[in-house]
Amino acid sequence: MGAGGALIALATPFVADHPGPAAGPGAFQQWLESPLVKPLFPVPIFILLAPLFYYLFRGTWRELDVEAQRYRGRMLAEGRWDPRPAVAFVIVGLVLTVQEYYGGGQFYSSVVRPYLLANEKGWLAGIVNLPKYDSLYSYAWWAFARAFGYVVIPLPIWKILFWHDSLLDMGFRVRGFFRHAWIYVVCLFVVLPAMLAVSRRPDFGTYYPFYKLSSRSWADLLMWEAMYFTQFLALEIFFRGWLLGALRRTLGSGAIFAMAIPYCMIHYGKPFLEANGAIVAGIFLGSLSMKTKSIYAGFLVHITVALLMDLLSLVHRNALPVHLFAP
């Protein structure tokens, strides 16, 4: 669950995506869980957060809009058309579609796993151990597919097509991050209470960590977190770095809200509150990236929330690892 999901869940404490035994059978609870009420529950939360976001980022949004207006004016005066948004959205569509069909557990089970099984006693002997780490390999494939799709595909293509564009200006510079590091600290103070509250939900312990053998050993947990962090870094590079860098000069602040749409959609299939929280997180992290001119604050927020969610889940279940390596 991301920071946005934790905040939405905290603001709607009576609504669970997977109600457990703690969910009471009262009329009020049933009303909140009704299909006519629950889908609308995030709306007032969005309305409450809108003034806060405007206060924090109105200057950044205005700077982006002024820059885009001047850029579009020059393009119009020269009779030119900027193909960047069209190319960027096509790349986004292709990357997300390939990941959906070839980057998940089903493709691993039907293609990758049989290959590992066929070569486990061949050239992969001593490297692959399917009986022990089959589930971890599945997540390794998932993390690899995200990193490859989010980084290896768009950045080289973009540099070939638009070789004048600097990739460093797509969120990779560190100077802006250190100047605005206080925002990261404030984010943690806001999100930490939300995580502590959400961690007490009855379904929380069964949902995190995604890798269910994380409690088997510290090696399992650390390998899983390394994969988890890698895909978060790739995700920030893709959405808050490259995509915003590709769109900002043409769309201005609208680039942030355009980016939030596919970012929300990659959360489909997850709990309802988390998918809605992705809208909040997408807008906030995108605005933060444009303000700091760096993806690193968003990346640190993401991995901090992810790590604490996993650890809180293990602590609540009394399931922290006791072995360094799996027996």
C-alpha positions as a Markdown table, in Angstrom:
| # | Residue | x | y | z |
|---|---|---|---|---|
| 1 | Met | 0.0 | 0.0 | 0.0 |
| 2 | Gly | 1.4 | 3.4 | -0.9 |
| 3 | Ala | 1.2 | 6.6 | 1.1 |
| 4 | Gly | -2.0 | 7.7 | -0.7 |
| 5 | Gly | -3.6 | 4.4 | 0.1 |
| 6 | Ala | -2.7 | 4.6 | 3.7 |
| 7 | Leu | -4.1 | 8.1 | 4.0 |
| 8 | Ile | -7.4 | 7.2 | 2.2 |
| 9 | Ala | -7.7 | 4.1 | 4.5 |
| 10 | Leu | -7.1 | 6.2 | 7.6 |
| 11 | Ala | -9.7 | 8.7 | 6.5 |
| 12 | Thr | -12.3 | 6.0 | 5.9 |
| 13 | Pro | -11.6 | 3.8 | 9.0 |
| 14 | Phe | -15.0 | 2.0 | 8.9 |
| 15 | Val | -14.7 | 0.7 | 5.3 |
| 16 | Ala | -12.5 | -2.4 | 4.7 |
| 17 | Asp | -11.8 | -3.9 | 1.3 |
| 18 | His | -11.8 | -7.4 | 2.8 |
| 19 | Pro | -13.8 | -7.1 | 6.0 |
| 20 | Gly | -12.6 | -9.4 | 8.7 |
| 21 | Pro | -14.1 | -10.6 | 12.0 |
| 22 | Ala | -13.8 | -7.1 | 13.5 |
| 23 | Ala | -16.3 | -5.7 | 11.0 |
| 24 | Gly | -19.5 | -5.4 | 12.9 |
| 25 | Pro | -22.9 | -6.4 | 11.5 |
| 26 | Gly | -24.6 | -3.2 | 12.6 |
| 27 | Ala | -26.9 | -1.2 | 10.3 |
| 28 | Phe | -24.4 | 1.7 | 10.0 |
| 29 | Gln | -21.6 | -0.7 | 9.0 |
| 30 | Gln | -23.8 | -2.4 | 6.4 |
| 31 | Trp | -24.8 | 1.0 | 5.0 |
| 32 | Leu | -21.1 | 2.0 | 4.7 |
| 33 | Glu | -20.3 | -1.3 | 2.9 |
| 34 | Ser | -23.3 | -1.0 | 0.5 |
| 35 | Pro | -22.4 | -0.7 | -3.2 |
| 36 | Leu | -24.2 | 2.6 | -3.4 |
| 37 | Val | -22.1 | 4.2 | -0.7 |
| 38 | Lys | -18.6 | 2.7 | -0.6 |
| 39 | Pro | -17.6 | 3.7 | -4.2 |
| 40 | Leu | -18.3 | 7.3 | -3.3 |
| 41 | Phe | -16.4 | 7.3 | 0.0 |
| 42 | Pro | -13.1 | 8.6 | -1.4 |
| 43 | Val | -14.8 | 11.6 | -3.0 |
| 44 | Pro | -15.0 | 13.8 | 0.2 |
| 45 | Ile | -11.4 | 12.8 | 1.0 |
| 46 | Phe | -10.3 | 14.2 | -2.4 |
| 47 | Ile | -12.3 | 17.4 | -1.7 |
| 48 | Leu | -10.6 | 17.8 | 1.7 |
| 49 | Leu | -7.1 | 17.2 | 0.3 |
| 50 | Ala | -7.5 | 19.5 | -2.7 |
| 51 | Pro | -6.9 | 22.8 | -0.7 |
| 52 | Leu | -3.9 | 21.3 | 1.0 |
| 53 | Phe | -2.3 | 20.3 | -2.3 |
| 54 | Tyr | -3.1 | 23.6 | -3.9 |
| 55 | Tyr | -1.5 | 25.4 | -0.9 |
| 56 | Leu | 1.7 | 23.3 | -1.1 |
| 57 | Phe | 2.1 | 23.2 | -4.9 |
| 58 | Arg | 0.3 | 26.2 | -6.4 |
| 59 | Gly | 3.6 | 27.9 | -7.1 |
| 60 | Thr | 5.0 | 24.9 | -8.8 |
| 61 | Trp | 1.9 | 24.4 | -10.9 |
| 62 | Arg | 2.0 | 28.1 | -12.0 |
| 63 | Glu | 5.7 | 27.8 | -13.0 |
| 64 | Leu | 4.9 | 24.8 | -15.1 |
| 65 | Asp | 1.9 | 26.5 | -16.8 |
| 66 | Val | 3.9 | 29.6 | -17.6 |
| 67 | Glu | 6.8 | 27.6 | -19.0 |
| 68 | Ala | 4.4 | 25.5 | -21.1 |
| 69 | Gln | 2.5 | 28.6 | -22.4 |
| 70 | Arg | 5.8 | 30.2 | -23.5 |
| 71 | Tyr | 6.9 | 27.0 | -25.1 |
| 72 | Arg | 3.6 | 26.4 | -27.0 |
| 73 | Gly | 3.7 | 30.1 | -28.1 |
| 74 | Arg | 7.1 | 29.6 | -29.7 |
| 75 | Met | 6.0 | 26.4 | -31.4 |
| 76 | Leu | 2.9 | 28.1 | -32.7 |
| 77 | Ala | 4.9 | 31.1 | -34.0 |
| 78 | Glu | 7.3 | 28.8 | -35.8 |
| 79 | Gly | 4.5 | 26.7 | -37.2 |
| 80 | Arg | 5.8 | 23.5 | -35.5 |
| 81 | Trp | 4.1 | 20.7 | -33.7 |
| 82 | Asp | 5.6 | 19.0 | -30.7 |
| 83 | Pro | 5.3 | 15.2 | -31.1 |
| 84 | Arg | 6.5 | 14.5 | -27.5 |
| 85 | Pro | 3.1 | 14.0 | -25.8 |
| 86 | Ala | 1.9 | 11.7 | -28.6 |
| 87 | Val | 5.1 | 9.6 | -28.5 |
| 88 | Ala | 5.1 | 9.5 | -24.7 |
| 89 | Phe | 1.5 | 8.3 | -24.4 |
| 90 | Val | 2.1 | 5.6 | -27.1 |
| 91 | Ile | 5.1 | 4.3 | -25.2 |
| 92 | Val | 3.2 | 4.3 | -21.9 |
| 93 | Gly | 0.4 | 2.3 | -23.5 |
| 94 | Leu | 2.8 | -0.2 | -25.0 |
| 95 | Val | 4.9 | -0.7 | -21.8 |
| 96 | Leu | 1.9 | -1.1 | -19.5 |
| 97 | Thr | 0.2 | -3.5 | -21.9 |
| 98 | Val | 3.3 | -5.7 | -22.3 |
| 99 | Gln | 3.8 | -5.8 | -18.5 |
| 100 | Glu | 0.2 | -6.8 | -18.0 |
| 101 | Tyr | 0.4 | -9.7 | -20.3 |
| 102 | Tyr | 4.0 | -10.8 | -20.0 |
| 103 | Gly | 5.3 | -9.4 | -16.7 |
| 104 | Gly | 3.2 | -11.2 | -14.1 |
| 105 | Gly | 2.8 | -14.6 | -12.4 |
| 106 | Gln | 0.9 | -16.2 | -15.2 |
| 107 | Phe | 3.7 | -15.7 | -17.7 |
| 108 | Tyr | 6.2 | -16.8 | -15.2 |
| 109 | Ser | 4.3 | -20.0 | -14.5 |
| 110 | Ser | 3.7 | -20.8 | -18.2 |
| 111 | Val | 7.1 | -19.8 | -19.7 |
| 112 | Val | 9.8 | -18.7 | -17.3 |
| 113 | Arg | 9.3 | -21.5 | -14.7 |
| 114 | Pro | 9.3 | -24.4 | -17.2 |
| 115 | Tyr | 12.6 | -22.9 | -18.6 |
| 116 | Leu | 14.1 | -22.8 | -15.1 |
| 117 | Leu | 12.9 | -26.3 | -14.4 |
| 118 | Ala | 14.4 | -27.7 | -17.6 |
| 119 | Asn | 17.8 | -26.1 | -16.9 |
| 120 | Glu | 17.9 | -26.5 | -13.1 |
| 121 | Lys | 20.2 | -29.5 | -13.4 |
| 122 | Gly | 22.0 | -28.1 | -16.5 |
| 123 | Trp | 23.7 | -24.7 | -16.9 |
| 124 | Leu | 21.7 | -23.3 | -14.0 |
| 125 | Ala | 22.8 | -26.0 | -11.5 |
| 126 | Gly | 23.8 | -24.4 | -8.2 |
| 127 | Ile | 22.1 | -21.2 | -9.2 |
| 128 | Val | 18.4 | -22.1 | -9.3 |
| 129 | Asn | 16.6 | -23.9 | -6.5 |
| 130 | Leu | 12.9 | -24.1 | -7.5 |
| 131 | Pro | 11.7 | -26.2 | -4.6 |
| 132 | Lys | 13.0 | -23.6 | -2.2 |
| 133 | Tyr | 12.6 | -20.3 | -4.0 |
| 134 | Asp | 9.9 | -20.8 | -6.6 |
| 135 | Ser | 7.7 | -18.0 | -5.2 |
| 136 | Leu | 10.7 | -15.6 | -4.9 |
| 137 | Tyr | 11.6 | -16.3 | -8.5 |
| 138 | Ser | 8.1 | -15.3 | -9.5 |
| 139 | Tyr | 8.5 | -12.0 | -7.8 |
| 140 | Ala | 12.0 | -11.6 | -9.3 |
| 141 | Trp | 10.4 | -11.9 | -12.7 |
| 142 | Trp | 7.8 | -9.3 | -11.8 |
| 143 | Ala | 10.4 | -6.9 | -10.5 |
| 144 | Phe | 12.6 | -7.5 | -13.6 |
| 145 | Ala | 9.7 | -6.9 | -16.0 |
| 146 | Arg | 8.9 | -3.6 | -14.2 |
| 147 | Ala | 12.5 | -2.4 | -14.2 |
| 148 | Phe | 13.0 | -3.3 | -17.8 |
| 149 | Gly | 9.7 | -1.8 | -19.0 |
| 150 | Tyr | 9.9 | 1.3 | -16.9 |
| 151 | Val | 13.6 | 2.1 | -17.6 |
| 152 | Val | 15.3 | 0.1 | -20.4 |
| 153 | Ile | 12.5 | 0.7 | -22.9 |
| 154 | Pro | 11.5 | 4.4 | -22.6 |
| 155 | Leu | 14.8 | 6.1 | -21.9 |
| 156 | Pro | 16.9 | 4.9 | -24.8 |
| 157 | Ile | 14.0 | 5.3 | -27.2 |
| 158 | Trp | 13.5 | 8.9 | -26.0 |
| 159 | Lys | 17.1 | 9.7 | -26.3 |
| 160 | Ile | 17.2 | 8.4 | -29.9 |
| 161 | Leu | 14.1 | 10.3 | -31.0 |
| 162 | Phe | 14.8 | 13.5 | -29.0 |
| 163 | Trp | 18.5 | 13.6 | -28.7 |
| 164 | His | 18.5 | 17.2 | -27.6 |
| 165 | Asp | 16.6 | 16.4 | -24.4 |
| 166 | Ser | 18.7 | 15.8 | -21.3 |
| 167 | Leu | 17.8 | 12.7 | -19.4 |
| 168 | Leu | 19.3 | 14.2 | -16.3 |
| 169 | Asp | 16.5 | 16.8 | -16.4 |
| 170 | Met | 14.0 | 14.0 | -16.0 |
| 171 | Gly | 14.3 | 13.9 | -12.3 |
| 172 | Phe | 17.8 | 12.5 | -11.9 |
| 173 | Arg | 19.5 | 15.6 | -10.5 |
| 174 | Val | 20.1 | 15.5 | -6.7 |
| 175 | Arg | 20.5 | 19.2 | -6.0 |
| 176 | Gly | 16.8 | 20.0 | -5.8 |
| 177 | Phe | 16.2 | 17.0 | -3.5 |
| 178 | Phe | 18.5 | 18.2 | -0.7 |
| 179 | Arg | 17.0 | 21.7 | -0.8 |
| 180 | His | 13.5 | 20.3 | -0.3 |
| 181 | Ala | 14.3 | 17.4 | 1.9 |
| 182 | Trp | 12.1 | 18.8 | 4.6 |
| 183 | Ile | 9.1 | 17.9 | 2.5 |
| 184 | Tyr | 10.1 | 14.2 | 2.8 |
| 185 | Val | 10.3 | 14.5 | 6.6 |
| 186 | Val | 6.8 | 16.2 | 6.7 |
| 187 | Cys | 5.4 | 13.4 | 4.5 |
| 188 | Leu | 6.7 | 10.8 | 7.0 |
| 189 | Phe | 5.1 | 12.6 | 9.9 |
| 190 | Val | 1.8 | 12.6 | 8.1 |
| 191 | Val | 1.9 | 9.0 | 6.7 |
| 192 | Leu | 3.4 | 7.2 | 9.8 |
| 193 | Pro | 0.2 | 7.6 | 11.9 |
| 194 | Ala | -1.9 | 6.5 | 8.9 |
| 195 | Met | 0.2 | 3.4 | 8.5 |
| 196 | Leu | 0.0 | 2.6 | 12.2 |
| 197 | Ala | -3.8 | 2.9 | 12.0 |
| 198 | Val | -4.2 | 0.9 | 8.8 |
| 199 | Ser | -1.9 | -1.8 | 10.2 |
| 200 | Arg | -4.5 | -2.7 | 12.8 |
| 201 | Arg | -7.1 | -3.6 | 10.1 |
| 202 | Pro | -8.0 | -7.3 | 10.2 |
| 203 | Asp | -7.0 | -7.9 | 6.6 |
| 204 | Phe | -3.7 | -6.1 | 6.8 |
| 205 | Gly | -1.7 | -9.0 | 8.1 |
| 206 | Thr | -2.8 | -11.4 | 5.4 |
| 207 | Tyr | -2.0 | -8.8 | 2.6 |
| 208 | Tyr | 1.6 | -7.8 | 3.4 |
| 209 | Pro | 4.3 | -8.7 | 2.6 |
| 210 | Phe | 3.3 | -9.8 | -0.9 |
| 211 | Tyr | 6.1 | -12.5 | -0.7 |
| 212 | Lys | 4.5 | -14.8 | 1.9 |
| 213 | Leu | 7.8 | -16.5 | 2.8 |
| 214 | Ser | 9.4 | -13.3 | 4.0 |
| 215 | Ser | 9.2 | -14.6 | 7.5 |
| 216 | Arg | 11.1 | -17.7 | 6.7 |
| 217 | Ser | 14.5 | -16.1 | 7.0 |
| 218 | Trp | 16.2 | -12.6 | 7.0 |
| 219 | Ala | 17.7 | -13.6 | 3.6 |
| 220 | Asp | 14.2 | -14.1 | 2.2 |
| 221 | Leu | 13.0 | -10.8 | 3.6 |
| 222 | Leu | 16.0 | -8.8 | 2.4 |
| 223 | Met | 15.9 | -10.3 | -1.1 |
| 224 | Trp | 12.2 | -9.5 | -1.3 |
| 225 | Glu | 12.7 | -5.9 | -0.2 |
| 226 | Ala | 15.6 | -5.5 | -2.6 |
| 227 | Met | 13.3 | -6.5 | -5.5 |
| 228 | Tyr | 10.5 | -4.4 | -4.1 |
| 229 | Phe | 12.7 | -1.3 | -3.8 |
| 230 | Thr | 14.1 | -1.9 | -7.3 |
| 231 | Gln | 10.6 | -1.8 | -8.9 |
| 232 | Phe | 9.7 | 1.3 | -6.9 |
| 233 | Leu | 12.8 | 3.1 | -8.2 |
| 234 | Ala | 11.9 | 2.1 | -11.8 |
| 235 | Leu | 8.3 | 3.2 | -11.2 |
| 236 | Glu | 9.4 | 6.6 | -10.0 |
| 237 | Ile | 11.8 | 6.9 | -13.0 |
| 238 | Phe | 9.0 | 6.1 | -15.4 |
| 239 | Phe | 6.1 | 8.1 | -14.0 |
| 240 | Arg | 7.6 | 11.0 | -12.1 |
| 241 | Gly | 10.8 | 11.3 | -14.0 |
| 242 | Trp | 10.6 | 10.4 | -17.7 |
| 243 | Leu | 6.8 | 10.8 | -18.3 |
| 244 | Leu | 6.6 | 14.2 | -16.6 |
| 245 | Gly | 9.8 | 15.3 | -18.3 |
| 246 | Ala | 8.3 | 14.4 | -21.6 |
| 247 | Leu | 5.0 | 16.2 | -21.0 |
| 248 | Arg | 5.7 | 19.2 | -18.9 |
| 249 | Arg | 6.8 | 21.6 | -21.6 |
| 250 | Thr | 3.6 | 21.0 | -23.6 |
| 251 | Leu | 1.0 | 20.3 | -20.9 |
| 252 | Gly | 2.3 | 22.3 | -18.0 |
| 253 | Ser | 0.8 | 21.3 | -14.7 |
| 254 | Gly | -1.7 | 19.2 | -16.6 |
| 255 | Ala | 1.2 | 16.7 | -17.1 |
| 256 | Ile | 0.9 | 15.8 | -13.4 |
| 257 | Phe | -2.8 | 15.0 | -13.6 |
| 258 | Ala | -2.3 | 13.1 | -17.0 |
| 259 | Met | 0.4 | 11.0 | -15.4 |
| 260 | Ala | -1.8 | 10.2 | -12.4 |
| 261 | Ile | -4.3 | 8.4 | -14.7 |
| 262 | Pro | -2.1 | 5.5 | -15.9 |
| 263 | Tyr | -0.5 | 5.4 | -12.4 |
| 264 | Cys | -3.9 | 4.8 | -10.9 |
| 265 | Met | -4.7 | 2.2 | -13.5 |
| 266 | Ile | -1.7 | 0.0 | -12.7 |
| 267 | His | -3.3 | -0.4 | -9.2 |
| 268 | Tyr | -6.4 | -2.0 | -10.6 |
| 269 | Gly | -6.9 | -5.4 | -9.0 |
| 270 | Lys | -5.6 | -4.2 | -5.7 |
| 271 | Pro | -8.0 | -3.2 | -2.9 |
| 272 | Phe | -10.4 | -0.4 | -3.7 |
| 273 | Leu | -9.0 | 2.1 | -1.2 |
| 274 | Glu | -5.4 | 1.5 | -2.5 |
| 275 | Ala | -6.5 | 2.1 | -6.1 |
| 276 | Asn | -8.1 | 5.4 | -5.0 |
| 277 | Gly | -5.1 | 6.3 | -2.9 |
| 278 | Ala | -3.0 | 6.0 | -6.0 |
| 279 | Ile | -4.8 | 9.0 | -7.4 |
| 280 | Val | -3.8 | 11.0 | -4.4 |
| 281 | Ala | -0.2 | 9.6 | -4.4 |
| 282 | Gly | 0.2 | 10.2 | -8.1 |
| 283 | Ile | -0.8 | 13.9 | -7.9 |
| 284 | Phe | 1.2 | 14.5 | -4.7 |
| 285 | Leu | 4.4 | 12.7 | -5.8 |
| 286 | Gly | 4.2 | 14.2 | -9.3 |
| 287 | Ser | 3.9 | 17.7 | -7.9 |
| 288 | Leu | 6.7 | 16.9 | -5.4 |
| 289 | Ser | 8.9 | 15.7 | -8.3 |
| 290 | Met | 8.3 | 18.9 | -10.3 |
| 291 | Lys | 8.9 | 21.1 | -7.2 |
| 292 | Thr | 12.2 | 19.4 | -6.3 |
| 293 | Lys | 13.1 | 18.6 | -9.9 |
| 294 | Ser | 14.1 | 15.2 | -8.5 |
| 295 | Ile | 12.5 | 11.7 | -8.2 |
| 296 | Tyr | 14.4 | 10.8 | -5.1 |
| 297 | Ala | 11.9 | 12.3 | -2.5 |
| 298 | Gly | 9.1 | 10.3 | -4.0 |
| 299 | Phe | 11.2 | 7.2 | -4.1 |
| 300 | Leu | 12.2 | 7.5 | -0.4 |
| 301 | Val | 8.6 | 8.0 | 0.6 |
| 302 | His | 7.6 | 4.9 | -1.4 |
| 303 | Ile | 10.2 | 2.6 | 0.0 |
| 304 | Thr | 9.8 | 3.9 | 3.5 |
| 305 | Val | 6.1 | 3.2 | 3.4 |
| 306 | Ala | 6.6 | -0.2 | 1.8 |
| 307 | Leu | 9.2 | -1.4 | 4.2 |
| 308 | Leu | 7.2 | -0.2 | 7.3 |
| 309 | Met | 4.1 | -1.9 | 6.0 |
| 310 | Asp | 5.9 | -5.2 | 5.6 |
| 311 | Leu | 7.6 | -4.9 | 9.0 |
| 312 | Leu | 4.4 | -3.9 | 10.8 |
| 313 | Ser | 2.5 | -6.8 | 9.3 |
| 314 | Leu | 5.2 | -9.3 | 10.4 |
| 315 | Val | 5.4 | -7.7 | 13.9 |
| 316 | His | 1.6 | -7.9 | 14.4 |
| 317 | Arg | 1.7 | -11.6 | 13.4 |
| 318 | Asn | 4.7 | -12.2 | 15.5 |
| 319 | Ala | 6.3 | -13.5 | 12.3 |
| 320 | Leu | 9.7 | -11.7 | 12.1 |
| 321 | Pro | 12.4 | -14.0 | 10.8 |
| 322 | Val | 14.5 | -15.9 | 13.3 |
| 323 | His | 16.9 | -17.5 | 10.9 |
| 324 | Leu | 19.5 | -15.8 | 8.8 |
| 325 | Phe | 19.0 | -18.2 | 5.9 |
| 326 | Ala | 16.1 | -20.5 | 5.2 |
| 327 | Pro | 16.6 | -24.0 | 6.7 |
